[in-house]
């Protein structure tokens, strides 16, 4: 194995968070999406999605379609 072990580890762990979002609107390759926390942002994708689709978003890019499951939050 060559290279700095810390840099290899850092490369694995420094990915940004992937969030689940709902498509609100489409404008070409640009989409308005709402993440579960309620924030709205703009994401891009070369794949076509329709309003209401659940998607995975990372760094302003739609990664893929997410399963359309019911979100449940339980307070403990």
C-alpha positions in Angstrom: 0.0 0.0 0.0 1.5 3.3 -1.0 0.6 6.8 0.1 -0.2 8.5 3.4 -2.7 6.4 5.4 -4.3 9.5 6.9 -5.0 10.9 3.4 -6.5 7.6 2.3 -8.8 7.6 5.4 -9.7 11.2 4.9 -10.7 10.5 1.3 -13.1 7.9 2.5 -14.7 9.9 5.3 -15.0 13.4 3.9 -18.1 12.8 1.7 -20.8 15.3 2.4 -24.1 14.2 3.8 -26.7 12.6 1.5 -30.2 13.9 2.2 -33.7 12.8 1.2 -35.7 15.4 -0.5 -39.0 15.8 -2.4 -39.1 17.4 -5.8 -41.2 20.6 -5.8 -40.6 22.0 -9.3 -38.6 21.3 -12.4 -36.9 23.8 -14.7 -34.9 21.9 -17.3 -32.1 20.1 -15.5 -32.7 22.2 -12.4 -35.0 21.1 -9.6 -36.4 22.8 -6.5 -36.3 20.3 -3.7 -37.4 20.3 -0.1 -35.4 18.3 2.4 -37.0 16.5 5.3 -36.0 19.3 7.7 -38.1 21.7 5.7 -35.3 23.6 3.8 -35.7 24.3 0.1 -32.7 24.2 -2.2 -31.9 23.8 -5.9 -30.4 20.6 -7.3 -29.4 19.5 -10.7 -29.7 16.2 -12.5 -29.5 14.8 -16.0 -32.3 12.3 -15.2 -35.9 13.5 -15.4 -37.9 13.5 -12.2 -41.5 14.7 -11.7 -43.0 16.8 -8.9 -43.6 14.7 -5.8 -40.7 12.2 -6.4 -38.5 11.4 -3.5 -34.8 11.8 -4.3 -31.3 11.5 -2.7 -29.4 14.9 -2.9 -25.7 15.5 -2.2 -23.8 18.7 -2.9 -26.5 20.2 -5.1 -26.8 17.1 -7.3 -29.6 14.6 -7.3 -27.9 11.3 -6.8 -30.8 8.9 -7.4 -34.5 8.3 -6.7 -35.3 7.4 -3.1 -38.0 5.0 -2.1 -41.4 6.7 -1.5 -41.8 5.7 2.2 -43.6 7.4 5.0 -41.3 9.5 7.3 -42.0 8.9 11.0 -40.2 10.7 13.8 -40.4 9.3 17.3 -39.5 11.3 20.4 -37.9 9.4 23.1 
